[in-house]
Amino acid sequence: MSTRTLVSPAQLARPRGKALYWTVFGLVVTGFTLVFLGPLYWMISSGFKDSQEVVRTPPTWVPQSFAPDNYSRAWEVMDLSTLLFNTLYYAFGALAFQLVLDVAAAYALSKLRPVLGKAILGMMLATLMIPATVLVVPQYLTVLDVPVVERNLLDTPWAIWLPSVTNAFTVFLLKRFFDSIPQEILDAAAMDGASPVRILWSIVLPISRPILGVVSIFAVVGIWKDFLWPMLTLPDPSKQTLNVGIYSLSNGVPVNVLIAALTIASLPTLLLFLVFQRNIMSGLTAGGLKG
């Protein structure tokens, strides 16, 4: 069965067709590279400029006044070490809760199939239709005075960790992957006397490493880039995240030092994606394969 394309293979085989193809291909790749990497280059290079050159019109593409000490000043003036530690603490704490609770929920919906499981999954997915900003007020009132226990969770890690667990998208990704695991393998383990918890620990989780990697990256990046919720729930400057801390300390800081701080805050998640991009793609597509 032949595949129909916009340009026939015969035309591509000609010298003129090859030249036209590679020209268009090069222009498209160059255009997308500039669109996606241009802002990143602008941010990093602006961190090496002095304050006058940053706001100069027309702008300079290459720093004329090379000042690498802007990054060390940003690290010290804005106390980025404390903010970075806080963000890592919140991010990996949220990751631990998501891996425990969301994996358990997805496994129960996929393999244990409780009564009204489809209805529960449907209601969970329906929450994805609600804009996140609409949920800010009820979530804030909840952490301000938690029902039953009557505790105020402001300025505590629990204000970040607990809302992050209620992630319907994560549960859906995990369930979709668990559905692709052959039921025969689990039935064989059950016949050998393995309990559902043992099956989850010894069979399901080792098979699910790709999707667990994707969920882990999403959890860390989600906490890392969040701004509104940490700003509301962490008013203490010593407990704030990178984004909120940089915003709070930005008054009176030179613009070049501020851009250097933003660059430092952006690099960890960028490096995380570059290192694990293959794992992200393989994890997102693995759930669609059966067998």
Backbone as CSV, one residue per row, in Angstrom:
resi,resn,N_x,N_y,N_z,CA_x,CA_y,CA_z,C_x,C_y,C_z
1,MET,0.845,-1.190,0.000,0.000,0.000,0.000,0.883,1.245,0.000
2,SER,0.752,2.101,-0.990,1.583,3.293,-1.116,1.032,4.414,-0.248
3,THR,1.945,5.269,0.183,1.580,6.410,1.015,1.562,7.667,0.156
4,ARG,0.464,8.402,0.211,0.335,9.612,-0.577,0.874,10.798,0.223
5,THR,1.681,11.610,-0.434,2.258,12.784,0.190,1.999,14.004,-0.677
6,LEU,2.309,15.179,-0.127,2.110,16.403,-0.887,3.049,16.483,-2.081
7,VAL,4.249,15.921,-1.916,5.237,15.913,-2.998,5.558,14.459,-3.316
8,SER,5.487,14.099,-4.564,5.706,12.713,-4.964,7.179,12.345,-4.823
9,PRO,7.495,11.056,-4.588,8.897,10.627,-4.507,9.672,10.925,-5.785
10,ALA,9.007,10.873,-6.935,9.701,11.170,-8.192,10.189,12.611,-8.232
11,GLN,9.362,13.538,-7.742,9.786,14.935,-7.703,10.905,15.172,-6.701
12,LEU,10.846,14.455,-5.567,11.914,14.607,-4.579,13.230,14.036,-5.072
13,ALA,13.177,13.055,-5.979,14.404,12.452,-6.493,15.151,13.380,-7.439
14,ARG,14.489,14.366,-7.996,15.145,15.297,-8.907,15.995,16.295,-8.115
15,PRO,17.081,16.802,-8.730,17.942,17.771,-8.028,17.191,19.008,-7.574
16,ARG,16.289,19.527,-8.432,15.528,20.708,-8.057,14.578,20.405,-6.895
17,GLY,13.969,19.220,-6.931,13.075,18.833,-5.840,13.820,18.676,-4.526
18,LYS,15.013,18.064,-4.562,15.802,17.920,-3.345,16.199,19.279,-2.774
19,ALA,16.635,20.177,-3.669,17.055,21.501,-3.205,15.888,22.251,-2.566
20,LEU,14.717,22.174,-3.193,13.547,22.847,-2.648,13.127,22.239,-1.313
21,TYR,13.191,20.907,-1.234,12.798,20.221,0.003,13.695,20.632,1.161
22,TRP,15.009,20.583,0.968,15.926,20.891,2.052,15.896,22.384,2.410
23,THR,15.600,23.233,1.429,15.466,24.659,1.720,14.268,24.919,2.624
24,VAL,13.124,24.327,2.268,11.922,24.496,3.089,12.122,23.876,4.474
25,PHE,12.733,22.700,4.490,12.992,22.030,5.769,13.898,22.877,6.661
26,GLY,14.950,23.434,6.095,15.859,24.267,6.872,15.191,25.521,7.396
27,LEU,14.346,26.149,6.565,13.635,27.351,7.011,12.675,27.045,8.152
28,VAL,11.959,25.916,8.042,11.007,25.543,9.096,11.735,25.245,10.404
29,VAL,12.818,24.470,10.330,13.574,24.144,11.544,14.174,25.394,12.166
30,THR,14.729,26.266,11.327,15.310,27.510,11.836,14.239,28.387,12.487
31,GLY,13.074,28.481,11.840,11.999,29.293,12.397,11.547,28.794,13.752
32,PHE,11.315,27.472,13.876,10.889,26.921,15.160,11.983,27.059,16.212
33,THR,13.243,26.919,15.811,14.349,27.074,16.762,14.393,28.491,17.318
34,LEU,14.225,29.480,16.441,14.236,30.867,16.899,13.049,31.159,17.816
35,VAL,11.888,30.608,17.479,10.699,30.873,18.282,10.834,30.302,19.687
36,PHE,11.390,29.093,19.796,11.449,28.429,21.099,12.721,28.770,21.877
37,LEU,13.855,28.898,21.188,15.108,29.156,21.886,15.455,30.633,21.959
38,GLY,14.805,31.467,21.135,15.089,32.894,21.167,14.845,33.532,22.524
39,PRO,13.659,33.356,23.131,13.435,33.937,24.463,14.403,33.414,25.517
40,LEU,14.768,32.122,25.408,15.706,31.559,26.374,17.083,32.217,26.243
41,TYR,17.537,32.372,24.998,18.829,33.041,24.776,18.775,34.484,25.273
42,TRP,17.662,35.163,25.011,17.530,36.550,25.430,17.611,36.672,26.949
43,MET,16.994,35.750,27.663,17.018,35.805,29.116,18.424,35.540,29.649
44,ILE,19.081,34.507,29.117,20.419,34.171,29.614,21.414,35.274,29.289
45,SER,21.382,35.788,28.064,22.333,36.833,27.673,22.074,38.135,28.420
46,SER,20.821,38.456,28.721,20.526,39.679,29.459,21.076,39.629,30.877
47,GLY,21.247,38.415,31.411,21.844,38.298,32.729,23.308,38.670,32.765
48,PHE,23.958,38.736,31.591,25.363,39.121,31.524,25.552,40.609,31.202
49,LYS,24.465,41.345,30.985,24.562,42.753,30.624,24.482,43.624,31.869
50,ASP,24.919,44.902,31.727,24.695,45.840,32.818,23.281,46.391,32.723
51,SER,22.850,47.127,33.738,21.454,47.573,33.810,21.100,48.529,32.681
52,GLN,22.056,49.342,32.194,21.756,50.262,31.109,21.592,49.532,29.779
53,GLU,22.425,48.501,29.571,22.357,47.785,28.294,21.090,46.949,28.196
54,VAL,20.568,46.479,29.324,19.361,45.647,29.296,18.179,46.428,28.745
55,VAL,18.066,47.688,29.098,16.913,48.497,28.684,17.222,49.363,27.464
56,ARG,18.357,49.137,26.834,18.743,49.961,25.694,17.839,49.706,24.497
57,THR,17.553,50.773,23.743,16.789,50.676,22.505,17.603,51.313,21.371
58,PRO,17.867,50.555,20.288,17.501,49.159,20.033,18.325,48.202,20.888
59,PRO,17.805,47.016,21.151,18.516,46.079,22.026,19.748,45.498,21.349
60,THR,20.658,45.000,22.170,21.876,44.346,21.673,21.705,42.839,21.778
61,TRP,22.066,42.141,20.704,21.921,40.682,20.705,23.044,39.999,21.466
62,VAL,24.239,40.593,21.414,25.400,40.039,22.121,25.797,41.032,23.205
63,PRO,25.959,40.581,24.461,26.314,41.518,25.536,27.612,42.257,25.238
64,GLN,27.555,43.580,25.264,28.746,44.395,25.058,29.490,44.633,26.355
65,SER,28.765,44.667,27.458,29.378,44.821,28.776,29.210,43.507,29.528
66,PHE,30.134,42.587,29.325,30.017,41.236,29.873,30.230,41.272,31.382
67,ALA,29.198,40.926,32.155,29.260,40.994,33.619,28.734,39.699,34.218
68,PRO,29.553,38.637,34.260,29.086,37.356,34.820,28.809,37.401,36.309
69,ASP,29.323,38.444,37.004,29.070,38.520,38.447,27.620,38.838,38.767
70,ASN,26.796,39.156,37.743,25.368,39.372,37.991,24.726,38.127,38.587
71,TYR,25.174,36.953,38.154,24.584,35.708,38.648,24.973,35.453,40.106
72,SER,26.228,35.749,40.447,26.625,35.579,41.854,25.926,36.602,42.740
73,ARG,25.730,37.826,42.239,24.986,38.839,43.001,23.535,38.407,43.205
74,ALA,22.937,37.858,42.154,21.554,37.386,42.270,21.455,36.261,43.294
75,TRP,22.427,35.371,43.304,22.419,34.250,44.253,22.493,34.743,45.699
76,GLU,23.297,35.785,45.942,23.479,36.275,47.302,22.377,37.243,47.714
77,VAL,22.058,38.213,46.845,21.106,39.260,47.213,19.709,38.687,47.414
78,MET,19.317,37.752,46.561,17.956,37.217,46.614,17.882,35.907,47.407
79,ASP,18.993,35.519,48.032,19.015,34.319,48.880,18.433,33.111,48.131
80,LEU,18.972,32.878,46.946,18.423,31.813,46.107,18.680,30.426,46.676
81,SER,19.706,30.270,47.504,19.979,28.949,48.078,18.823,28.501,48.975
82,THR,18.312,29.428,49.806,17.172,29.092,50.668,15.919,28.838,49.847
83,LEU,15.666,29.702,48.870,14.486,29.534,48.026,14.560,28.234,47.228
84,LEU,15.753,27.900,46.760,15.918,26.662,45.999,15.675,25.443,46.887
85,PHE,16.201,25.473,48.112,15.966,24.358,49.031,14.476,24.214,49.348
86,ASN,13.800,25.331,49.605,12.361,25.274,49.890,11.597,24.652,48.728
87,THR,11.915,25.082,47.510,11.204,24.578,46.339,11.438,23.084,46.148
88,LEU,12.675,22.648,46.316,12.968,21.215,46.202,12.239,20.419,47.285
89,TYR,12.192,20.959,48.485,11.506,20.291,49.590,10.027,20.120,49.294
90,TYR,9.382,21.188,48.817,7.964,21.106,48.486,7.734,20.192,47.288
91,ALA,8.599,20.282,46.279,8.392,19.515,45.053,8.512,18.016,45.304
92,PHE,9.549,17.595,46.004,9.734,16.156,46.207,8.798,15.611,47.277
93,GLY,8.353,16.462,48.201,7.314,16.022,49.121,6.005,15.777,48.398
94,ALA,5.640,16.698,47.497,4.432,16.502,46.691,4.564,15.272,45.807
95,LEU,5.761,15.042,45.277,5.985,13.856,44.441,5.759,12.578,45.243
96,ALA,6.249,12.533,46.477,6.074,11.337,47.300,4.606,11.050,47.560
97,PHE,3.832,12.075,47.879,2.405,11.880,48.130,1.673,11.451,46.859
98,GLN,2.042,12.044,45.722,1.385,11.655,44.471,1.689,10.210,44.109
99,LEU,2.933,9.785,44.273,3.282,8.420,43.907,2.555,7.407,44.780
100,VAL,2.360,7.737,46.052,1.688,6.794,46.949,0.181,6.792,46.715
101,LEU,-0.446,7.943,46.787,-1.909,8.011,46.763,-2.482,7.908,45.355
102,ASP,-1.896,8.596,44.389,-2.434,8.536,43.027,-2.208,7.180,42.381
103,VAL,-1.064,6.543,42.675,-0.836,5.184,42.164,-1.858,4.226,42.756
104,ALA,-2.137,4.359,44.053,-3.120,3.485,44.686,-4.501,3.694,44.076
105,ALA,-4.889,4.951,43.837,-6.196,5.231,43.247,-6.290,4.689,41.826
106,ALA,-5.253,4.905,41.018,-5.272,4.427,39.636,-5.278,2.902,39.576
107,TYR,-4.528,2.257,40.463,-4.495,0.787,40.486,-5.851,0.226,40.879
108,ALA,-6.488,0.845,41.864,-7.806,0.373,42.276,-8.820,0.539,41.142
109,LEU,-8.825,1.674,40.452,-9.779,1.898,39.373,-9.509,1.018,38.167
110,SER,-8.242,0.672,37.942,-7.896,-0.095,36.750,-8.028,-1.601,36.954
111,LYS,-7.490,-2.105,38.058,-7.399,-3.562,38.235,-8.345,-4.121,39.291
112,LEU,-8.604,-3.369,40.345,-9.506,-3.874,41.375,-10.963,-3.620,41.011
113,ARG,-11.216,-2.585,40.218,-12.541,-2.280,39.679,-13.620,-2.276,40.769
114,PRO,-13.607,-1.277,41.628,-14.613,-1.212,42.701,-15.984,-0.846,42.139
115,VAL,-17.005,-0.985,42.989,-18.351,-0.596,42.607,-18.365,0.913,42.335
116,LEU,-19.045,1.305,41.251,-19.135,2.700,40.828,-17.771,3.283,40.470
117,GLY,-16.831,2.417,40.094,-15.506,2.893,39.734,-15.522,3.814,38.525
118,LYS,-16.330,3.464,37.509,-16.413,4.319,36.321,-17.026,5.673,36.649
119,ALA,-18.014,5.685,37.530,-18.619,6.950,37.924,-17.623,7.818,38.691
120,ILE,-16.829,7.179,39.551,-15.822,7.927,40.311,-14.779,8.513,39.363
121,LEU,-14.334,7.702,38.395,-13.356,8.196,37.426,-13.941,9.340,36.601
122,GLY,-15.207,9.203,36.207,-15.846,10.264,35.439,-15.926,11.569,36.213
123,MET,-16.254,11.487,37.503,-16.320,12.707,38.311,-14.936,13.306,38.522
124,MET,-13.926,12.449,38.631,-12.563,12.970,38.759,-12.136,13.692,37.489
125,LEU,-12.437,13.096,36.337,-12.063,13.738,35.075,-12.870,15.009,34.838
126,ALA,-14.083,15.064,35.378,-14.896,16.275,35.219,-14.251,17.468,35.909
127,THR,-13.448,17.219,36.940,-12.775,18.334,37.614,-11.750,19.006,36.721
128,LEU,-11.287,18.298,35.669,-10.339,18.914,34.741,-10.983,20.027,33.928
129,MET,-12.313,20.023,33.852,-13.024,21.063,33.114,-13.147,22.363,33.919
130,ILE,-12.847,22.314,35.204,-12.971,23.487,36.057,-11.664,24.274,36.017
131,PRO,-11.683,25.559,35.693,-10.442,26.348,35.703,-9.793,26.341,37.086
132,ALA,-8.473,26.266,37.087,-7.756,26.183,38.367,-8.001,27.399,39.244
133,THR,-8.161,28.574,38.637,-8.374,29.782,39.435,-9.705,29.754,40.187
134,VAL,-10.685,29.008,39.652,-11.980,28.920,40.335,-11.838,28.166,41.655
135,LEU,-10.903,27.253,41.724,-10.737,26.423,42.916,-9.863,27.076,43.979
136,VAL,-9.260,28.219,43.680,-8.327,28.831,44.617,-9.024,29.210,45.924
137,VAL,-10.183,29.856,45.821,-10.876,30.321,47.035,-11.309,29.150,47.922
138,PRO,-12.023,28.134,47.401,-12.391,27.027,48.304,-11.184,26.276,48.857
139,GLN,-10.132,26.133,48.062,-8.932,25.469,48.581,-8.282,26.295,49.682
140,TYR,-8.247,27.602,49.497,-7.644,28.457,50.523,-8.449,28.403,51.816
141,LEU,-9.766,28.442,51.715,-10.592,28.357,52.919,-10.432,27.008,53.608
142,THR,-10.160,25.989,52.808,-9.974,24.657,53.398,-8.678,24.580,54.181
143,VAL,-7.555,25.054,53.607,-6.278,24.985,54.324,-6.237,26.014,55.460
144,LEU,-7.064,27.052,55.372,-7.124,28.026,56.462,-7.736,27.423,57.713
145,ASP,-8.706,26.528,57.526,-9.336,25.845,58.664,-9.799,24.488,58.160
146,VAL,-8.929,23.491,58.286,-9.210,22.165,57.750,-10.377,21.552,58.501
147,PRO,-11.401,21.079,57.774,-12.542,20.459,58.461,-12.102,19.259,59.305
148,VAL,-12.877,18.977,60.315,-12.693,17.854,61.244,-11.514,18.117,62.184
149,VAL,-10.296,18.240,61.635,-9.125,18.431,62.497,-8.994,19.871,62.968
150,GLU,-9.616,20.821,62.262,-9.606,22.233,62.637,-8.188,22.756,62.832
151,ARG,-7.387,22.614,61.801,-6.002,23.088,61.824,-5.775,24.105,60.718
152,ASN,-4.933,25.075,60.993,-4.529,26.078,60.011,-3.215,25.608,59.383
153,LEU,-3.236,25.382,58.078,-2.069,24.836,57.381,-1.245,25.895,56.672
154,LEU,-1.574,27.169,56.836,-0.774,28.210,56.198,0.654,28.184,56.745
155,ASP,1.610,28.471,55.873,3.036,28.473,56.211,3.527,27.091,56.638
156,THR,2.864,26.047,56.165,3.324,24.677,56.393,3.420,23.967,55.039
157,PRO,4.285,22.970,54.934,4.380,22.229,53.667,3.075,21.540,53.274
158,TRP,2.219,21.237,54.252,0.974,20.540,53.943,0.066,21.371,53.035
159,ALA,0.184,22.690,53.113,-0.627,23.540,52.240,-0.245,23.360,50.772
160,ILE,0.965,22.910,50.507,1.424,22.635,49.138,1.197,21.179,48.781
161,TRP,1.485,20.290,49.718,1.447,18.862,49.424,0.030,18.332,49.221
162,LEU,-0.873,18.662,50.116,-2.205,18.063,50.050,-2.979,18.444,48.788
163,PRO,-3.040,19.717,48.365,-3.754,20.008,47.117,-3.120,19.367,45.892
164,SER,-1.803,19.140,45.923,-1.152,18.541,44.753,-1.542,17.081,44.552
165,VAL,-2.004,16.429,45.624,-2.375,15.011,45.509,-3.647,14.852,44.677
166,THR,-4.540,15.805,44.774,-5.827,15.717,44.061,-5.628,16.101,42.601
167,ASN,-4.944,15.239,41.879,-4.592,15.509,40.487,-5.240,14.450,39.608
168,ALA,-6.384,14.807,39.010,-7.113,13.844,38.187,-6.331,13.454,36.944
169,PHE,-5.547,14.371,36.404,-4.759,14.062,35.208,-3.725,12.988,35.498
170,THR,-3.082,13.069,36.663,-2.103,12.045,37.041,-2.772,10.692,37.211
171,VAL,-3.913,10.664,37.876,-4.634,9.397,38.055,-5.034,8.818,36.704
172,PHE,-5.484,9.662,35.789,-5.884,9.191,34.465,-4.690,8.622,33.696
173,LEU,-3.534,9.279,33.738,-2.345,8.758,33.060,-1.943,7.391,33.615
174,LEU,-1.934,7.283,34.946,-1.546,6.016,35.565,-2.552,4.918,35.243
175,LYS,-3.844,5.225,35.326,-4.858,4.222,35.025,-4.753,3.764,33.574
176,ARG,-4.515,4.700,32.676,-4.393,4.349,31.255,-3.230,3.388,31.038
177,PHE,-2.144,3.603,31.754,-1.006,2.692,31.626,-1.312,1.350,32.274
178,PHE,-1.921,1.365,33.461,-2.244,0.109,34.135,-3.217,-0.725,33.298
179,ASP,-4.108,-0.069,32.565,-5.034,-0.806,31.708,-4.308,-1.587,30.618
180,SER,-3.138,-1.110,30.203,-2.400,-1.780,29.127,-1.619,-2.998,29.612
181,ILE,-1.516,-3.183,30.934,-0.813,-4.358,31.466,-1.709,-5.582,31.309
182,PRO,-1.239,-6.653,30.662,-2.085,-7.837,30.449,-2.625,-8.390,31.760
183,GLN,-3.916,-8.641,31.792,-4.549,-9.157,32.997,-4.069,-10.567,33.311
184,GLU,-3.612,-11.312,32.295,-3.159,-12.693,32.516,-1.985,-12.746,33.481
185,ILE,-1.105,-11.743,33.412,0.048,-11.719,34.311,-0.408,-11.564,35.755
186,LEU,-1.353,-10.693,35.981,-1.841,-10.467,37.337,-2.635,-11.670,37.838
187,ASP,-3.397,-12.306,36.942,-4.158,-13.492,37.347,-3.219,-14.629,37.733
188,ALA,-2.127,-14.772,37.003,-1.163,-15.826,37.334,-0.538,-15.580,38.704
189,ALA,-0.223,-14.315,38.996,0.331,-13.994,40.311,-0.692,-14.233,41.412
190,ALA,-1.961,-13.928,41.142,-3.011,-14.155,42.136,-3.201,-15.647,42.403
191,MET,-3.075,-16.464,41.364,-3.201,-17.912,41.546,-2.061,-18.474,42.379
192,ASP,-0.903,-17.802,42.334,0.222,-18.237,43.157,0.127,-17.735,44.586
193,GLY,-0.947,-17.014,44.906,-1.172,-16.574,46.280,-0.775,-15.144,46.565
194,ALA,-0.438,-14.372,45.527,-0.034,-12.979,45.753,-1.267,-12.124,46.041
195,SER,-1.155,-11.256,47.034,-2.238,-10.343,47.370,-2.234,-9.167,46.391
196,PRO,-3.330,-8.392,46.337,-3.332,-7.214,45.442,-2.190,-6.239,45.716
197,VAL,-1.844,-6.068,47.004,-0.731,-5.159,47.321,0.583,-5.734,46.823
198,ARG,0.779,-7.056,46.971,2.004,-7.690,46.481,2.080,-7.633,44.957
199,ILE,0.964,-7.794,44.294,0.938,-7.695,42.832,1.321,-6.282,42.395
200,LEU,0.785,-5.295,43.102,1.122,-3.909,42.769,2.603,-3.654,42.962
201,TRP,3.164,-4.110,44.067,4.557,-3.813,44.394,5.542,-4.598,43.533
202,SER,5.251,-5.864,43.302,6.237,-6.730,42.646,6.064,-6.829,41.136
203,ILE,4.872,-6.526,40.616,4.633,-6.705,39.175,4.277,-5.384,38.493
204,VAL,3.266,-4.697,39.015,2.755,-3.510,38.326,3.770,-2.374,38.351
205,LEU,4.333,-2.079,39.521,5.247,-0.943,39.618,6.528,-1.128,38.804
206,PRO,7.176,-2.307,38.820,8.358,-2.448,37.954,8.048,-2.277,36.471
207,ILE,6.871,-2.731,36.031,6.495,-2.556,34.627,6.199,-1.088,34.322
208,SER,5.760,-0.353,35.331,5.258,1.011,35.131,6.329,2.077,35.313
209,ARG,7.587,1.723,35.279,8.624,2.734,35.483,8.568,3.882,34.476
210,PRO,8.264,3.651,33.188,8.184,4.810,32.269,7.137,5.837,32.676
211,ILE,5.925,5.382,32.998,4.872,6.339,33.341,5.124,6.945,34.720
212,LEU,5.754,6.203,35.623,6.098,6.782,36.922,7.124,7.898,36.754
213,GLY,8.044,7.730,35.794,8.996,8.801,35.512,8.306,10.041,34.984
214,VAL,7.316,9.854,34.098,6.571,10.992,33.561,5.802,11.702,34.667
215,VAL,5.119,10.940,35.488,4.353,11.532,36.593,5.281,12.284,37.553
216,SER,6.463,11.725,37.798,7.411,12.389,38.691,7.846,13.736,38.130
217,ILE,8.147,13.766,36.834,8.570,15.025,36.211,7.444,16.044,36.240
218,PHE,6.228,15.609,35.923,5.084,16.521,35.959,4.852,17.070,37.360
219,ALA,5.011,16.223,38.371,4.785,16.666,39.751,5.815,17.711,40.173
220,VAL,7.080,17.444,39.868,8.142,18.383,40.254,7.991,19.700,39.512
221,VAL,7.769,19.634,38.202,7.640,20.857,37.409,6.392,21.633,37.822
222,GLY,5.303,20.927,38.155,4.080,21.605,38.570,4.282,22.450,39.819
223,ILE,4.995,21.918,40.806,5.278,22.690,42.017,6.288,23.795,41.722
224,TRP,7.260,23.491,40.865,8.328,24.445,40.578,7.789,25.714,39.922
225,LYS,6.861,25.561,38.991,6.391,26.730,38.234,5.167,27.393,38.854
226,ASP,4.592,26.810,39.886,3.390,27.396,40.485,3.745,28.699,41.193
227,PHE,2.846,29.658,41.105,3.101,30.972,41.706,1.968,31.416,42.628
228,LEU,0.730,31.381,42.120,-0.386,31.951,42.866,-0.619,31.226,44.186
229,TRP,-0.668,29.894,44.149,-0.984,29.147,45.367,0.099,29.283,46.436
230,PRO,1.394,29.127,46.115,2.408,29.367,47.161,2.407,30.798,47.682
231,MET,2.086,31.764,46.836,2.047,33.149,47.302,0.942,33.352,48.338
232,LEU,-0.185,32.649,48.177,-1.288,32.784,49.115,-1.058,32.024,50.413
233,THR,-0.452,30.857,50.319,-0.372,29.962,51.473,0.968,30.020,52.212
234,LEU,1.971,30.708,51.646,3.286,30.779,52.290,3.706,32.247,52.440
235,PRO,3.045,33.008,53.315,3.409,34.425,53.472,4.755,34.647,54.146
236,ASP,5.258,33.660,54.890,6.553,33.801,55.562,7.672,33.799,54.515
237,PRO,8.492,34.871,54.417,9.545,34.915,53.390,10.547,33.775,53.481
238,SER,10.793,33.250,54.676,11.775,32.180,54.829,11.263,30.831,54.341
239,LYS,9.969,30.738,54.026,9.389,29.475,53.591,8.857,29.525,52.160
240,GLN,9.138,30.597,51.449,8.587,30.755,50.110,9.367,29.971,49.068
241,THR,8.721,29.761,47.920,9.349,29.066,46.804,10.149,30.053,45.955
242,LEU,10.823,29.530,44.948,11.657,30.375,44.101,10.865,31.492,43.429
243,ASN,9.769,31.123,42.780,8.997,32.123,42.041,8.466,33.222,42.959
244,VAL,7.896,32.820,44.088,7.321,33.801,45.008,8.421,34.626,45.672
245,GLY,9.512,33.977,46.042,10.602,34.695,46.693,11.247,35.726,45.786
246,ILE,11.470,35.357,44.524,12.051,36.312,43.576,11.109,37.490,43.368
247,TYR,9.818,37.204,43.274,8.847,38.286,43.111,8.836,39.205,44.329
248,SER,8.898,38.640,45.521,8.840,39.439,46.748,10.085,40.304,46.919
249,LEU,11.235,39.803,46.454,12.495,40.522,46.642,12.894,41.352,45.435
250,SER,12.022,41.435,44.438,12.392,42.111,43.189,12.428,43.628,43.322
251,ASN,11.744,44.193,44.310,11.740,45.651,44.480,13.124,46.144,44.886
252,GLY,13.643,47.108,44.133,14.943,47.681,44.442,16.114,46.912,43.896
253,VAL,15.872,45.773,43.233,16.952,44.976,42.648,17.156,45.408,41.198
254,PRO,18.392,45.629,40.752,18.621,45.999,39.347,18.031,44.966,38.400
255,VAL,17.571,45.436,37.247,16.870,44.563,36.326,17.766,43.456,35.800
256,ASN,19.064,43.717,35.619,19.958,42.667,35.126,20.168,41.579,36.175
257,VAL,20.218,41.974,37.445,20.344,40.973,38.519,19.054,40.165,38.643
258,LEU,17.927,40.828,38.456,16.642,40.127,38.507,16.540,39.105,37.370
259,ILE,16.968,39.475,36.177,16.938,38.534,35.050,17.880,37.369,35.306
260,ALA,19.032,37.625,35.918,19.953,36.538,36.266,19.315,35.575,37.263
261,ALA,18.559,36.117,38.232,17.865,35.252,39.195,16.800,34.414,38.511
262,LEU,16.076,35.002,37.579,15.054,34.256,36.843,15.694,33.156,35.995
263,THR,16.867,33.434,35.443,17.571,32.414,34.660,17.965,31.239,35.542
264,ILE,18.503,31.526,36.713,18.885,30.450,37.644,17.672,29.629,38.046
265,ALA,16.531,30.300,38.260,15.317,29.584,38.654,14.772,28.717,37.526
266,SER,15.048,29.080,36.281,14.508,28.341,35.144,15.382,27.154,34.734
267,LEU,16.668,27.214,35.030,17.580,26.197,34.520,17.297,24.779,35.036
268,PRO,16.978,24.570,36.329,16.766,23.184,36.793,15.674,22.440,36.031
269,THR,14.524,23.061,35.822,13.456,22.372,35.102,13.798,22.193,33.631
270,LEU,14.526,23.149,33.053,14.956,23.008,31.661,15.914,21.831,31.510
271,LEU,16.869,21.728,32.406,17.805,20.600,32.367,17.084,19.283,32.625
272,LEU,16.110,19.304,33.511,15.332,18.089,33.794,14.632,17.593,32.542
273,PHE,14.052,18.510,31.772,13.381,18.102,30.537,14.380,17.609,29.497
274,LEU,15.508,18.287,29.341,16.481,17.882,28.332,17.059,16.501,28.638
275,VAL,17.257,16.204,29.918,17.841,14.908,30.289,16.833,13.781,30.133
276,PHE,15.564,14.044,30.477,14.563,12.976,30.505,13.521,13.109,29.407
277,GLN,13.820,13.822,28.311,12.811,14.005,27.274,12.414,12.686,26.617
278,ARG,13.358,11.772,26.442,13.007,10.471,25.858,12.115,9.673,26.799
279,ASN,12.408,9.755,28.095,11.564,9.056,29.061,10.156,9.630,29.079
280,ILE,10.041,10.951,28.899,8.721,11.579,28.888,7.910,11.067,27.712
281,MET,8.501,11.048,26.526,7.772,10.631,25.337,7.436,9.146,25.394
282,SER,8.383,8.325,25.839,8.118,6.882,25.924,7.062,6.582,26.964
283,GLY,7.058,7.325,28.074,6.043,7.099,29.090,4.653,7.515,28.647
284,LEU,4.562,8.605,27.882,3.255,9.065,27.435,2.668,8.156,26.374
285,THR,3.512,7.504,25.578,3.005,6.637,24.504,2.917,5.177,24.922
286,ALA,3.561,4.799,26.023,3.562,3.379,26.389,2.180,2.871,26.750
287,GLY,1.355,3.730,27.337,0.038,3.288,27.749,-0.876,2.937,26.600
288,GLY,-0.523,3.365,25.383,-1.363,3.052,24.229,-1.044,1.729,23.589
289,LEU,-0.042,0.991,24.121,0.354,-0.279,23.533,-0.160,-1.423,24.371
290,LYS,-0.714,-2.394,23.751,-1.227,-3.573,24.440,-0.324,-4.757,24.127
291,GLY,-0.344,-5.740,25.009,0.397,-6.953,24.718,1.427,-7.264,25.770
